[in-house]
Amino acid sequence: MQRLLLTASTMLAVLLYAIDTTVANVALPVLQGSLSATREQASWVLTSYLIASAVALPALAALEARLGLRRAFMLAIGGFGVASIGCGLAPNIETLVAARFVQGLCGAVLIPLGQTALQNVYPRELLARAFAILGVGVMVGPVAGPWVGGWLTENFGWRSVFFVNVPFLLIALGGMWATLRGEAAVSPRPFDRLGFVLLALCLVTLQLAVDRGEQLDWFDSAEIVIEVFVASVAGYMFIAHASTTHNALFSGQLLRNRNFMIGLLMAVCVGWPFMGAMVLLPQFLQEVQGYNVMGAGVLMAPRGLGLMVAMAVLGRYAGMLDPRRVLSVGALLSATGLLSFSSAPADAPAAWLTLWLVVQGVGLGLIFVPINTVSFVTLAPALRTEGAALMTLARNIGGSLGVALIVRGISQDVTANAQRLASIAQVSDLEPQSNAFVWLLGEIHREALVIAYSNQYVLLTIMPLLLLPLVWLTVLPPSASHASDRPAEQTRDLPPH
């Protein structure tokens, strides 16, 4: 019963954080007008959240070692709740941005702490089931976010987007208090302050460049050039420092663990198409097919449904399957679902979109659980929180880079495609004020968008396919393939490779 309550509490906390990564997006135009903010100021509501997440994750292992899993997790949930109230009560845009920064700091650590909490109560042969449960929140949250945000904003105002977190967080906090254990380490590893500052500087400036690049026209902007330069220098200094110090920010055992390092690379490859497709589809539905925010959110639901079904099946049967084979099937399904959208016409029917969205969702579900399984199956228990933080960070980096490159690619493609189509259609031969001219320009822009989205979906298809050779470079201990052959207590502390 305690395991069930802890699982439900963890799932709820993680789901709320995952929803909040995208829930505010649709409320931006409304809160911008309500707080008399400029578009630039309003965009910092999203940017501050992402920057805070990047800063918090590298320090998580040190925090958990000093506070213990129980206090660290409860502090993060409580802080997330208080920050949510601050967002909802914000009288101006500056207060809202500051509260979102705190929300990002506390929320970013919920996923890795949740992963550690579940690993501590589930035996090794049931880890796939635990990861499947957690994965529902991690993957479904961002999909549900725009729909939830649109519905709340339309019916109760933008402040309700933040207030709605509070009662659910209180429930999660009560469940954690009753069930979670995990004391502080007796002699925690020294915290690498210089390494943390260098890595945080690298991640923050990289996130700023990625997030603001499209708005500032990328390398035509001095700000973006400076941010990329600082990120590159800080990243190089961090690598040099980590390779020469005895107490590096991240344990050397992590970096020497083959499965885990391959898992980090695969996490980047998964974050890219996962977040990229979430950007592409709503824009396609709204700009090309004319759906409103609510309609687009509803049509995205089949992706989340397919993901939940796949994870539910894996949670029951994953212990009998080789995770590498499962991931390979998931990668092929995900690639097939993404590639199908590259041929989607402007008037693609909802039934056709639904079919391939379900395929995408099933593929993602079959990818997420095996990646975590193969990455952590050879990792010592003491390294779980640190490893989970790095996995979350890698997935976030992949998602941020993917979104930035997709937005830039669409912008460039639309302009080039529109010019090419206009020359083919001989628009200059028509009267500029005529109805035919206006109609033709509208159709040209629409088709240019369709081509641009098609090109981006082709590029996204490559990312899941990269997982196929990578996952077969991992090695599974006998207990991972034949969990029933050995008692759980004999398999929990396998040494890292």
C-alpha positions in Angstrom: 0.0 0.0 0.0 2.8 2.4 0.8 4.5 1.7 -2.5 1.2 2.5 -4.3 0.7 5.7 -2.4 4.3 6.8 -3.0 4.0 6.0 -6.7 0.8 8.0 -7.1 2.2 11.0 -5.2 5.4 10.9 -7.3 3.4 10.6 -10.5 1.2 13.5 -9.6 4.1 15.8 -8.8 6.0 14.9 -12.0 2.8 15.3 -14.1 2.2 18.8 -12.7 5.7 19.9 -13.5 5.6 18.4 -17.0 2.3 20.2 -17.7 3.7 23.5 -16.5 6.5 23.4 -19.1 3.9 24.2 -21.8 0.7 25.2 -19.9 1.6 28.9 -19.9 2.3 29.1 -23.7 -1.3 29.6 -24.7 -1.9 32.1 -21.9 0.9 34.4 -23.0 -1.2 36.8 -25.2 -3.8 37.1 -22.4 -1.4 37.8 -19.5 0.6 40.1 -21.8 -2.5 42.4 -22.1 -3.5 41.9 -18.5 -0.1 43.0 -17.1 0.5 45.6 -19.8 3.7 43.8 -20.9 5.5 43.9 -24.2 5.9 40.7 -26.2 9.6 40.6 -25.3 8.7 40.8 -21.5 6.0 38.2 -21.8 8.4 35.8 -23.5 10.6 35.8 -20.4 7.7 34.0 -18.6 8.8 30.9 -20.6 12.5 31.7 -20.8 13.0 32.2 -17.0 11.4 28.8 -16.4 13.8 27.0 -18.8 16.9 28.8 -17.5 16.0 28.0 -13.9 15.6 24.3 -14.9 19.1 24.3 -16.5 20.6 25.8 -13.4 19.0 23.5 -10.8 19.7 20.1 -12.3 23.5 20.0 -12.0 23.3 20.8 -8.3 20.6 18.2 -7.5 22.9 15.4 -6.4 24.7 17.6 -3.9 21.4 18.9 -2.5 19.9 15.4 -2.2 23.1 14.1 -0.5 22.9 16.9 2.1 19.2 17.0 2.8 18.2 13.4 2.1 15.8 12.3 -0.6 12.7 12.8 1.6 13.4 16.4 2.6 14.8 17.4 -0.8 11.7 16.0 -2.6 9.2 17.6 -0.1 11.1 21.0 -0.3 10.9 20.9 -4.1 7.2 20.2 -4.1 6.5 22.8 -1.5 8.6 25.4 -3.3 6.9 24.6 -6.6 3.5 25.2 -4.9 4.5 28.5 -3.3 6.0 29.7 -6.6 2.8 28.7 -8.4 0.8 30.9 -5.9 3.3 33.7 -6.6 2.7 33.4 -10.3 -1.0 33.5 -9.8 -0.9 36.6 -7.6 1.8 38.5 -9.6 0.8 42.2 -9.9 3.2 42.9 -12.7 5.4 41.1 -15.3 8.6 41.4 -13.3 7.1 39.5 -10.3 5.6 36.9 -12.6 9.0 36.3 -14.3 10.7 36.0 -10.8 8.1 33.6 -9.6 8.4 31.5 -12.7 12.2 31.3 -12.2 11.6 29.9 -8.7 9.0 27.5 -10.1 11.6 26.3 -12.6 14.2 25.8 -9.9 12.0 23.7 -7.8 10.2 21.9 -10.6 13.2 20.8 -12.6 14.3 18.4 -9.8 11.0 16.7 -9.5 11.5 14.2 -12.4 15.0 13.0 -11.3 14.0 12.8 -7.6 10.8 10.9 -8.6 12.9 8.5 -10.6 15.2 7.9 -7.6 12.3 7.5 -5.2 10.7 4.8 -7.4 14.0 3.0 -8.0 14.4 2.8 -4.2 11.1 1.0 -3.6 10.9 -1.2 -6.8 13.2 -4.2 -7.2 15.4 -4.4 -10.2 13.1 -6.7 -12.1 10.2 -4.3 -11.7 12.1 -1.1 -12.7 10.6 -1.1 -16.2 7.1 -0.9 -14.6 8.3 2.0 -12.4 9.7 3.9 -15.3 6.6 3.3 -17.3 4.5 4.9 -14.5 6.8 7.9 -14.3 7.0 8.2 -18.1 3.3 8.8 -18.4 3.7 12.0 -16.5 6.9 13.1 -18.2 5.6 12.5 -21.7 1.9 13.2 -21.4 2.3 16.4 -19.4 3.7 18.6 -22.2 1.1 17.2 -24.6 -1.7 18.0 -22.2 -0.3 21.4 -21.2 -1.5 23.5 -24.1 -5.0 22.0 -23.9 -5.3 22.5 -20.1 -3.8 26.0 -20.4 -6.2 27.0 -23.2 -9.3 25.6 -21.3 -8.4 27.3 -18.0 -7.5 30.6 -19.6 -10.7 30.7 -21.6 -13.0 29.8 -18.7 -11.3 31.2 -15.6 -8.5 33.6 -16.7 -4.8 33.2 -17.0 -4.1 33.2 -13.2 -6.0 29.9 -12.9 -3.3 28.3 -14.9 -1.0 28.6 -11.9 -3.5 28.3 -9.0 -4.8 25.0 -10.2 -1.4 23.4 -9.2 -1.9 24.1 -5.5 -4.5 21.5 -4.4 -2.8 18.7 -6.3 0.6 19.6 -5.0 -0.8 19.5 -1.4 -2.1 15.9 -2.1 1.3 14.9 -3.5 3.1 16.5 -0.5 0.9 14.6 1.9 1.6 11.3 0.1 5.3 12.0 0.2 5.3 12.8 3.9 3.5 9.6 4.7 5.6 7.2 2.6 8.9 8.6 1.4 12.2 7.7 3.2 15.8 8.7 2.5 18.2 10.3 5.0 21.1 12.7 4.3 24.5 11.1 3.5 26.8 10.8 6.5 29.8 12.2 4.5 28.6 13.7 1.2 31.0 14.2 -1.6 32.5 17.7 -1.7 30.5 20.0 -4.0 32.5 21.3 -7.0 31.5 25.0 -6.9 33.7 26.0 -9.8 32.4 23.1 -12.0 28.9 24.1 -11.1 29.4 27.8 -12.0 31.0 26.9 -15.3 28.4 24.4 -16.3 25.5 26.7 -15.2 27.0 29.5 -17.2 27.3 27.3 -20.3 23.7 26.0 -20.0 22.2 29.4 -19.2 23.9 31.2 -22.1 23.2 28.3 -24.5 19.5 28.3 -23.4 19.3 32.1 -23.9 20.8 31.8 -27.4 18.5 28.9 -28.4 15.4 30.6 -26.9 16.0 34.1 -28.3 17.8 33.2 -31.5 14.7 33.3 -33.8 13.4 36.5 -32.3 16.8 38.3 -32.7 17.7 36.8 -36.1 20.3 34.4 -34.8 23.9 35.3 -35.6 23.0 38.7 -37.1 22.5 39.7 -33.5 25.5 40.6 -31.3 23.7 39.2 -28.2 23.4 35.7 -29.8 27.0 35.8 -30.9 28.2 36.7 -27.4 25.9 34.1 -25.7 27.2 31.3 -28.0 30.8 32.4 -27.4 30.4 32.4 -23.6 28.6 29.0 -23.7 31.4 27.5 -25.8 34.2 28.9 -23.6 32.4 27.9 -20.4 31.7 24.4 -21.7 35.3 23.9 -22.7 36.5 25.1 -19.3 34.1 22.8 -17.5 35.3 19.8 -19.5 39.0 20.7 -18.8 38.2 21.3 -15.1 36.2 18.1 -14.7 39.0 16.0 -16.3 41.7 17.4 -13.9 40.0 17.7 -10.5 39.5 15.0 -7.9 36.1 16.1 -6.8 34.4 16.9 -10.1 30.7 18.0 -10.2 29.7 14.6 -11.6 31.0 11.3 -10.3 33.6 9.7 -12.6 31.8 6.4 -12.2 28.9 7.9 -14.2 31.3 8.9 -17.0 32.9 5.5 -17.1 29.6 3.7 -17.3 29.1 2.7 -20.9 25.3 2.1 -20.7 24.7 5.4 -18.9 26.8 7.5 -21.4 25.0 5.9 -24.3 21.7 6.6 -22.5 22.6 10.3 -22.3 23.1 10.5 -26.0 19.9 8.6 -26.7 18.1 11.0 -24.3 19.2 13.9 -26.5 17.9 12.1 -29.6 14.6 11.5 -28.0 14.1 15.0 -26.6 14.6 16.5 -30.1 11.7 14.8 -31.9 9.5 14.7 -28.8 9.5 18.5 -28.3 9.9 19.2 -32.0 6.8 17.4 -33.0 4.9 19.2 -30.2 5.9 22.5 -31.8 5.2 21.4 -35.4 1.7 19.9 -35.0 -0.1 22.7 -33.2 1.3 25.2 -35.7 0.2 23.0 -38.6 -3.3 22.6 -37.2 -3.7 26.3 -36.5 -1.9 28.0 -39.3 -2.7 25.5 -42.1 -6.0 23.8 -41.1 -7.6 26.7 -39.1 -8.1 25.0 -35.8 -8.3 27.1 -32.6 -6.1 26.4 -29.6 -8.7 24.1 -27.9 -9.3 22.2 -31.1 -5.6 21.7 -31.7 -5.1 20.5 -28.2 -7.9 17.9 -28.5 -6.5 16.6 -31.8 -3.1 16.1 -30.1 -4.7 13.8 -27.5 -4.3 10.6 -29.6 -0.5 11.0 -29.3 -0.7 10.9 -25.5 -3.2 8.1 -25.6 -0.9 5.9 -27.7 1.9 6.7 -25.4 -0.1 5.7 -22.3 -1.2 2.5 -23.8 2.3 1.5 -24.8 3.6 2.3 -21.3 0.8 0.4 -19.6 1.6 -2.7 -21.7 5.3 -2.3 -21.0 4.7 -1.9 -17.3 3.1 -5.3 -17.2 5.3 -7.3 -19.6 8.6 -5.4 -19.8 10.3 -7.8 -17.3 10.0 -10.6 -19.8 11.4 -8.6 -22.8 14.8 -7.4 -23.9 14.6 -3.6 -23.5 16.9 -3.2 -26.5 14.5 -5.0 -28.8 11.5 -3.0 -27.4 13.4 0.2 -28.0 14.2 -0.8 -31.6 10.5 -1.4 -32.3 9.6 1.9 -30.7 12.2 3.8 -32.8 10.9 2.3 -36.0 7.3 3.1 -35.0 8.2 6.7 -34.0 10.1 7.2 -37.2 7.2 5.8 -39.3 4.7 8.1 -37.5 6.9 11.2 -38.1 7.7 10.4 -41.7 4.0 10.0 -42.4 3.4 13.6 -41.5 6.0 14.7 -44.1 3.4 13.7 -46.7 0.4 15.3 -45.0 -1.6 17.5 -47.3 -3.0 20.8 -46.3 -6.5 19.3 -45.9 -5.5 16.1 -44.1 -8.6 14.7 -42.4 -8.7 14.3 -38.6 -9.0 10.5 -38.8 -5.7 10.3 -40.8 -3.9 12.6 -38.4 -5.3 10.6 -35.4 -4.0 7.3 -36.8 -0.4 8.4 -37.2 -0.4 10.4 -34.0 -1.3 7.1 -32.2 1.6 5.4 -34.0 3.9 8.3 -32.8 2.7 7.9 -29.3 3.1 4.2 -29.1 6.6 4.6 -30.5 7.5 7.1 -27.9 6.2 4.9 -25.1 8.3 2.0 -26.3 11.3 4.3 -26.4 11.1 6.1 -23.0 11.0 3.1 -20.7 13.8 1.0 -22.3 16.2 4.0 -22.4 15.8 4.4 -18.7 16.1 0.7 -18.1 19.3 0.2 -20.0 20.8 3.4 -18.7 20.3 2.6 -15.0 20.5 -1.2 -14.9 24.2 -1.2 -14.3 24.3 2.0 -12.2 25.1 1.8 -8.5 22.2 3.0 -6.2 24.3 5.8 -4.8 24.5 7.4 -8.3 20.8 7.2 -9.2 19.9 10.8 -8.3 22.9 12.2 -10.1 22.2 10.0 -13.1 18.6 10.9 -13.2 19.4 14.6 -13.2 21.8 14.2 -16.0 19.3 12.2 -18.1 16.6 14.9 -17.6 19.2 17.6 -18.5 20.1 15.7 -21.7 16.5 15.3 -22.7 15.9 19.0 -22.1 18.9 20.1 -24.1 17.8 17.9 -27.0 14.3 19.4 -26.8 15.5 23.0 -26.7 17.9 22.5 -29.6 15.3 20.7 -31.6 12.7 23.4 -31.1 15.1 26.2 -32.0 16.3 24.5 -35.2 12.8 23.6 -36.2 11.5 27.2 -35.7 14.4 28.6 -37.7 14.0 26.0 -40.4 10.3 26.7 -40.8 10.9 30.4 -41.0 13.5 30.1 -43.7 11.6 27.4 -45.7 8.4 29.4 -45.7 10.1 32.5 -47.2 12.0 30.5 -49.8 9.0 28.3 -50.8 6.6 31.2 -51.1 9.0 33.0 -53.4 9.4 29.9 -55.6 5.7 29.2 -55.7 4.9 32.9 -56.5 7.3 32.8 -59.5 5.7 29.6 -60.7 2.2 31.0 -60.3 3.2 34.2 -62.1 1.7 36.4 -59.4 3.1 39.5 -60.9 0.8 39.1 -63.9 -2.3 39.7 -61.7 -3.7 43.1 -60.5 -2.4 43.7 -57.0 -5.9 44.8 -55.8 -7.9 42.0 -57.4 -9.6 39.2 -55.4 -7.7 36.6 -57.4 -4.4 38.2 -56.3 -5.3 38.1 -52.7 -6.7 34.6 -52.9 -3.6 33.3 -54.7 -1.2 34.9 -52.2 -3.1 33.2 -49.4 -2.9 29.8 -51.1 0.8 30.3 -51.8 1.5 31.0 -48.2 -0.5 28.0 -47.1 1.3 25.7 -49.5 4.6 27.2 -48.5 3.8 26.3 -44.9 2.9 22.7 -45.8 6.2 22.2 -47.6 8.1 23.7 -44.7 6.4 21.4 -42.2 7.0 18.5 -44.5 10.8 19.2 -44.6 11.0 19.4 -40.8 9.2 16.2 -40.3 11.7 14.4 -42.7 14.5 15.8 -40.5 12.8 14.7 -37.3 12.5 11.2 -38.7 16.2 10.8 -38.6 16.5 11.2 -34.8 14.6 8.0 -33.7 16.6 6.0 -36.3 19.8 7.1 -34.6 18.7 5.1 -31.6 18.9 1.8 -33.4 22.7 1.5 -33.6 23.2 3.2 -30.2 21.0 0.9 -28.1 22.7 -2.2 -29.3 26.0 -0.9 -28.0 24.6 -1.3 -24.4 25.2 -4.4 -22.4 22.7 -6.0 -20.0 23.6 -8.0 -17.0 21.9 -11.4 -16.7 19.4 -10.2 -14.2 18.0 -7.6 -16.6 17.1 -10.3 -19.2 16.2 -13.0 -16.7 14.9 -11.1 -13.7 13.0 -14.2 -12.4 16.2 -16.3 -12.2 17.7 -14.4 -9.3 16.2 -12.8 -6.1 15.8 -9.1 -6.1 18.2 -8.5 -3.3 21.0 -10.2 -5.2 20.6 -7.9 -8.2 20.2 -4.5 -6.7 23.8 -3.5 -6.4 25.5 -4.5 -9.6 28.8 -2.6 -10.1 29.0 -0.1 -12.9 30.8 -1.1 -16.1 
